[in-house]
Amino acid sequence: MTIKERRRAAEGGVRAAEDAVVRLKEGFSGVGITLPSLRTDPVTCAGGESATPLVDLGRCNLDTALRLSVVLEAQGLAGHDG
């Protein structure tokens, strides 16, 4: 893979991470949840041509965490036995 191809692939990864953030914000907003720190991780986006961007779900308060768990449980996505 050439440098140009690697750069394009890295740029595509950053765009994909940014798109994922937008989709997550819209999805969470639709169920009344806001994660204030939701963003692409700038360190992994700046890692060069071989970087794999990460989405930082960020920090949230206890109320938000509990509301998110309720939504996941209602959708059958909770990861606990019960």
NORHU-V498901 format. One record per pair of residues at least 4 apart in sequence whose ideal C-beta (glycine too) atoms are under 7 Angstrom apart, sorted by the first residue. I is the first residue (numbers start at 1). GAP is how many residues later the second one is. D is the distance in whole Angstrom. If there is no record, write none. Layout:
# NORHU-V498901
i & gap & d
I & GAP & D
I & GAP & D
This chain:
# NORHU-V498901
i & gap & d
1 & 4 & 5
1 & 5 & 5
3 & 4 & 6
3 & 46 & 7
4 & 4 & 6
5 & 4 & 6
6 & 4 & 6
6 & 43 & 4
6 & 44 & 7
7 & 4 & 6
7 & 42 & 5
8 & 4 & 6
9 & 4 & 7
10 & 4 & 7
10 & 39 & 5
10 & 41 & 6
11 & 4 & 6
12 & 4 & 6
13 & 4 & 6
13 & 39 & 6
13 & 40 & 5
14 & 4 & 6
14 & 26 & 7
14 & 31 & 5
14 & 39 & 5
15 & 4 & 6
16 & 4 & 6
17 & 4 & 7
17 & 23 & 4
17 & 36 & 4
17 & 38 & 6
18 & 4 & 7
18 & 22 & 6
19 & 4 & 6
20 & 4 & 6
20 & 35 & 5
21 & 4 & 6
21 & 17 & 6
21 & 18 & 6
21 & 19 & 6
21 & 34 & 6
22 & 4 & 6
23 & 4 & 6
24 & 4 & 6
24 & 14 & 6
25 & 4 & 6
25 & 13 & 6
26 & 4 & 6
28 & 5 & 4
28 & 6 & 7
28 & 7 & 6
29 & 5 & 7
31 & 40 & 5
33 & 31 & 6
33 & 34 & 6
33 & 35 & 6
33 & 38 & 7
35 & 22 & 6
35 & 23 & 5
35 & 25 & 5
35 & 29 & 7
36 & 22 & 7
37 & 19 & 7
37 & 21 & 2
37 & 22 & 5
38 & 19 & 6
38 & 20 & 5
39 & 17 & 5
39 & 19 & 7
40 & 5 & 6
40 & 13 & 6
40 & 15 & 6
41 & 4 & 7
41 & 12 & 7
41 & 13 & 4
41 & 14 & 7
41 & 15 & 4
42 & 4 & 6
43 & 4 & 7
44 & 7 & 6
44 & 8 & 7
44 & 9 & 5
44 & 10 & 4
45 & 6 & 7
45 & 8 & 5
47 & 4 & 3
60 & 4 & 4
60 & 5 & 6
62 & 4 & 6
63 & 4 & 6
64 & 4 & 6
65 & 4 & 6
66 & 4 & 7
67 & 4 & 7
68 & 4 & 6
69 & 4 & 6
69 & 9 & 7
70 & 4 & 6
71 & 4 & 6
72 & 5 & 4
72 & 6 & 5
73 & 5 & 4
